[in-house]
Amino acid sequence: MTETRIDISELKGEGSDVIKNLAKFIKEKTKADVKTETNEIIVKSEAKTASRVYLRLLLRKFLHQNELRESFRVTGGKENALIVKELKISEEE
């Protein structure tokens, strides 16, 4: 059984509905055990049904569908971890 953690601490500013919808989206697509904690989502699955690469793809798809792609990006963390980070937008003068 593999376990992947997704850090969503910066995504929490968008509201709790976004987090609930993300957990539901991941569960529907991977059919894995998804738990939501304070600042992260934990995905536990058998075999390769929810690999790190596939979860990254799903996160990017979710951000695009919810029009959050302009504000957030998905990066890799430690082993078996992904991070949803807010983009730093530099202001041009």
Helices and strands as residue ranges (DSSP letters): E 2-7, G 11-14, H 16-30, E 33-36, E 40-45, H 52-65, E 72-76, E 81-86
